[in-house]
Amino acid sequence: MTVWLELPEILRPTAIIVENVPAVIHDKGQVVNRAQQALQDAGYSVAHTVLSLKWLGVPQRRKRHVMIGLYKAQQSLVASTDRGAHGDPTRISARRQMGNR
């Protein structure tokens, strides 16, 4: 397990963003699954997707794998590939959960 996965457990930030090369998902998801499980075990709602940095205003055509976690969120994170108001083909949004959590 990588050392950075211990930091959310120790520091408890409200939100965490992890980015990496898109190839990180090509090992049958093992790295991504371990990271997602570690964050969920630490109390984070987690979503991940691949984004093009040009959609974020960066003048490059570089794609990055992005994972976002919210600590003890009353919301669940959902990664979707629909086109948003600004034409972004991928976005991560938070949706309020119903019931007790």
DRENPA-3360 file (N, C-alpha, C; in nm, 2 decimals, always signed):
BEGIN
1 = MTVWLELP = +0.09/-0.12/+0.00/+0.00/+0.00/+0.00/+0.09/+0.12/+0.00 ~ +0.05/+0.22/-0.07/+0.13/+0.34/-0.08/+0.11/+0.43/+0.04 ~ +0.22/+0.50/+0.08/+0.21/+0.58/+0.21/+0.11/+0.69/+0.20 ~ +0.09/+0.75/+0.09/-0.01/+0.86/+0.08/-0.15/+0.82/+0.13 ~ -0.18/+0.69/+0.11/-0.32/+0.65/+0.15/-0.34/+0.65/+0.30 ~ -0.23/+0.66/+0.38/-0.24/+0.67/+0.53/-0.27/+0.82/+0.57 ~ -0.24/+0.91/+0.49/-0.26/+1.05/+0.52/-0.40/+1.09/+0.55 ~ -0.50/+1.05/+0.47/-0.64/+1.09/+0.50/-0.68/+1.04/+0.64;
9 = EILRPTAI = -0.64/+0.92/+0.68/-0.67/+0.86/+0.80/-0.61/+0.94/+0.92 ~ -0.49/+1.00/+0.90/-0.42/+1.07/+1.00/-0.47/+1.22/+1.01 ~ -0.48/+1.28/+0.89/-0.51/+1.43/+0.88/-0.66/+1.46/+0.88 ~ -0.74/+1.37/+0.82/-0.88/+1.39/+0.81/-0.92/+1.52/+0.74 ~ -0.87/+1.54/+0.62/-0.91/+1.66/+0.55/-1.06/+1.65/+0.50 ~ -1.13/+1.75/+0.49/-1.27/+1.75/+0.45/-1.29/+1.69/+0.31 ~ -1.19/+1.73/+0.22/-1.19/+1.68/+0.08/-1.05/+1.64/+0.04 ~ -1.04/+1.54/-0.05/-0.91/+1.50/-0.10/-0.93/+1.48/-0.25;
17 = IVENVPAV = -0.83/+1.53/-0.32/-0.82/+1.51/-0.47/-0.69/+1.44/-0.50 ~ -0.70/+1.33/-0.57/-0.58/+1.26/-0.62/-0.58/+1.25/-0.77 ~ -0.47/+1.28/-0.83/-0.47/+1.28/-0.98/-0.35/+1.19/-1.02 ~ -0.36/+1.13/-1.13/-0.25/+1.04/-1.18/-0.27/+1.03/-1.33 ~ -0.18/+0.96/-1.40/-0.20/+0.93/-1.54/-0.31/+0.84/-1.56 ~ -0.38/+0.85/-1.68/-0.49/+0.76/-1.71/-0.45/+0.61/-1.71 ~ -0.33/+0.58/-1.73/-0.28/+0.44/-1.74/-0.30/+0.37/-1.60 ~ -0.32/+0.45/-1.49/-0.33/+0.39/-1.36/-0.45/+0.29/-1.36;
25 = IHDKGQVV = -0.55/+0.31/-1.45/-0.67/+0.23/-1.45/-0.65/+0.10/-1.53 ~ -0.54/+0.08/-1.60/-0.52/-0.03/-1.69/-0.46/-0.15/-1.63 ~ -0.44/-0.16/-1.50/-0.39/-0.28/-1.43/-0.51/-0.36/-1.37 ~ -0.62/-0.36/-1.45/-0.75/-0.42/-1.40/-0.80/-0.35/-1.28 ~ -0.77/-0.22/-1.27/-0.82/-0.14/-1.16/-0.77/-0.16/-1.03 ~ -0.66/-0.24/-1.01/-0.61/-0.28/-0.88/-0.57/-0.15/-0.80 ~ -0.49/-0.06/-0.86/-0.44/+0.05/-0.79/-0.56/+0.14/-0.75 ~ -0.65/+0.17/-0.85/-0.76/+0.25/-0.82/-0.85/+0.19/-0.72;
33 = NRAQQALQ = -0.88/+0.06/-0.73/-0.97/-0.01/-0.63/-0.91/+0.00/-0.49 ~ -0.78/-0.02/-0.48/-0.71/-0.02/-0.35/-0.73/+0.12/-0.29 ~ -0.70/+0.23/-0.37/-0.71/+0.36/-0.32/-0.85/+0.40/-0.28 ~ -0.95/+0.36/-0.37/-1.09/+0.39/-0.34/-1.13/+0.32/-0.21 ~ -1.09/+0.19/-0.19/-1.13/+0.12/-0.08/-1.07/+0.18/+0.05 ~ -0.94/+0.22/+0.04/-0.87/+0.28/+0.16/-0.94/+0.41/+0.20 ~ -0.98/+0.49/+0.10/-1.05/+0.62/+0.13/-1.19/+0.59/+0.19 ~ -1.26/+0.49/+0.13/-1.39/+0.46/+0.19/-1.38/+0.41/+0.33;
41 = DAGYSVAH = -1.28/+0.33/+0.35/-1.26/+0.27/+0.49/-1.23/+0.38/+0.59 ~ -1.17/+0.49/+0.54/-1.14/+0.61/+0.62/-1.25/+0.70/+0.64 ~ -1.37/+0.67/+0.58/-1.49/+0.75/+0.59/-1.52/+0.85/+0.48 ~ -1.46/+0.83/+0.36/-1.48/+0.92/+0.25/-1.58/+0.86/+0.15 ~ -1.66/+0.95/+0.09/-1.74/+0.91/-0.03/-1.65/+0.94/-0.14 ~ -1.64/+0.85/-0.24/-1.53/+0.86/-0.34/-1.59/+0.84/-0.48 ~ -1.54/+0.92/-0.58/-1.58/+0.91/-0.72/-1.45/+0.93/-0.80 ~ -1.44/+0.87/-0.91/-1.32/+0.89/-1.00/-1.36/+0.88/-1.15;
49 = TVLSLKWL = -1.28/+0.95/-1.23/-1.30/+0.95/-1.37/-1.17/+1.00/-1.44 ~ -1.17/+0.99/-1.57/-1.06/+1.05/-1.65/-1.11/+1.18/-1.71 ~ -1.03/+1.29/-1.69/-1.06/+1.42/-1.74/-0.95/+1.47/-1.83 ~ -0.99/+1.55/-1.93/-0.90/+1.62/-2.01/-0.87/+1.76/-1.94 ~ -0.75/+1.79/-1.93/-0.72/+1.92/-1.86/-0.77/+2.04/-1.94 ~ -0.79/+2.03/-2.07/-0.84/+2.14/-2.15/-0.98/+2.18/-2.10 ~ -1.05/+2.08/-2.04/-1.19/+2.12/-1.99/-1.18/+2.20/-1.87 ~ -1.06/+2.20/-1.81/-1.04/+2.28/-1.68/-0.97/+2.41/-1.71;
57 = GVPQRRKR = -0.95/+2.44/-1.84/-0.89/+2.57/-1.87/-0.74/+2.56/-1.89 ~ -0.68/+2.44/-1.88/-0.54/+2.43/-1.90/-0.51/+2.41/-2.05 ~ -0.42/+2.49/-2.11/-0.39/+2.49/-2.25/-0.31/+2.37/-2.30 ~ -0.36/+2.25/-2.26/-0.29/+2.13/-2.30/-0.40/+2.02/-2.33 ~ -0.36/+1.92/-2.41/-0.46/+1.81/-2.44/-0.42/+1.69/-2.35 ~ -0.38/+1.71/-2.23/-0.34/+1.61/-2.14/-0.46/+1.55/-2.07 ~ -0.47/+1.42/-2.06/-0.58/+1.36/-1.98/-0.52/+1.31/-1.85 ~ -0.60/+1.32/-1.74/-0.55/+1.28/-1.61/-0.67/+1.20/-1.54;
65 = HVMIGLYK = -0.63/+1.10/-1.46/-0.72/+1.02/-1.38/-0.74/+1.10/-1.25 ~ -0.86/+1.14/-1.22/-0.89/+1.22/-1.10/-0.98/+1.14/-1.00 ~ -0.94/+1.13/-0.88/-1.03/+1.07/-0.77/-1.05/+1.18/-0.67 ~ -1.18/+1.19/-0.63/-1.22/+1.29/-0.53/-1.29/+1.22/-0.42 ~ -1.26/+1.26/-0.30/-1.32/+1.20/-0.18/-1.37/+1.31/-0.08 ~ -1.49/+1.30/-0.03/-1.54/+1.39/+0.07/-1.56/+1.31/+0.20 ~ -1.50/+1.37/+0.31/-1.51/+1.30/+0.44/-1.64/+1.31/+0.51 ~ -1.69/+1.20/+0.55/-1.82/+1.19/+0.62/-1.93/+1.28/+0.55;
73 = AQQSLVAS = -1.93/+1.27/+0.42/-2.03/+1.35/+0.34/-2.17/+1.30/+0.36 ~ -2.26/+1.40/+0.36/-2.40/+1.36/+0.36/-2.44/+1.35/+0.21 ~ -2.35/+1.34/+0.13/-2.37/+1.34/-0.02/-2.29/+1.22/-0.07 ~ -2.33/+1.16/-0.18/-2.25/+1.07/-0.25/-2.20/+1.13/-0.38 ~ -2.08/+1.09/-0.41/-2.02/+1.15/-0.53/-2.05/+1.06/-0.65 ~ -2.08/+1.12/-0.76/-2.12/+1.05/-0.88/-2.04/+1.10/-1.00 ~ -1.96/+1.01/-1.06/-1.89/+1.05/-1.19/-1.98/+1.01/-1.30 ~ -2.00/+1.11/-1.39/-2.08/+1.08/-1.51/-2.01/+1.13/-1.63;
81 = TDRGAHGD = -2.06/+1.08/-1.75/-2.00/+1.11/-1.87/-2.10/+1.19/-1.96 ~ -2.20/+1.25/-1.90/-2.29/+1.33/-1.98/-2.23/+1.47/-2.00 ~ -2.28/+1.54/-2.09/-2.23/+1.67/-2.13/-2.30/+1.77/-2.04 ~ -2.22/+1.85/-1.96/-2.28/+1.95/-1.87/-2.31/+2.07/-1.94 ~ -2.34/+2.18/-1.87/-2.38/+2.31/-1.92/-2.27/+2.37/-2.01 ~ -2.15/+2.34/-1.98/-2.03/+2.39/-2.05/-1.98/+2.30/-2.15 ~ -2.05/+2.19/-2.18/-2.00/+2.09/-2.28/-1.90/+2.00/-2.22 ~ -1.87/+2.00/-2.09/-1.77/+1.90/-2.04/-1.83/+1.76/-2.05;
89 = PTRISARR = -1.75/+1.67/-2.12/-1.80/+1.54/-2.14/-1.79/+1.45/-2.01 ~ -1.72/+1.50/-1.91/-1.71/+1.42/-1.79/-1.71/+1.52/-1.67 ~ -1.78/+1.48/-1.57/-1.79/+1.57/-1.45/-1.81/+1.48/-1.33 ~ -1.78/+1.53/-1.21/-1.80/+1.46/-1.09/-1.90/+1.55/-1.01 ~ -2.01/+1.50/-0.97/-2.10/+1.59/-0.89/-2.14/+1.52/-0.76 ~ -2.19/+1.60/-0.67/-2.23/+1.54/-0.54/-2.39/+1.54/-0.54 ~ -2.44/+1.43/-0.49/-2.58/+1.42/-0.48/-2.62/+1.39/-0.33 ~ -2.71/+1.46/-0.28/-2.75/+1.44/-0.14/-2.82/+1.30/-0.12;
97 = QMGNR = -2.78/+1.23/-0.02/-2.83/+1.09/+0.00/-2.96/+1.11/+0.08 ~ -3.05/+1.02/+0.06/-3.17/+1.01/+0.14/-3.15/+0.92/+0.26 ~ -3.22/+0.95/+0.37/-3.21/+0.86/+0.48/-3.10/+0.89/+0.57 ~ -3.08/+0.81/+0.68/-2.97/+0.83/+0.77/-2.84/+0.78/+0.72 ~ -2.74/+0.84/+0.76/-2.60/+0.80/+0.72/-2.51/+0.84/+0.83;
% end
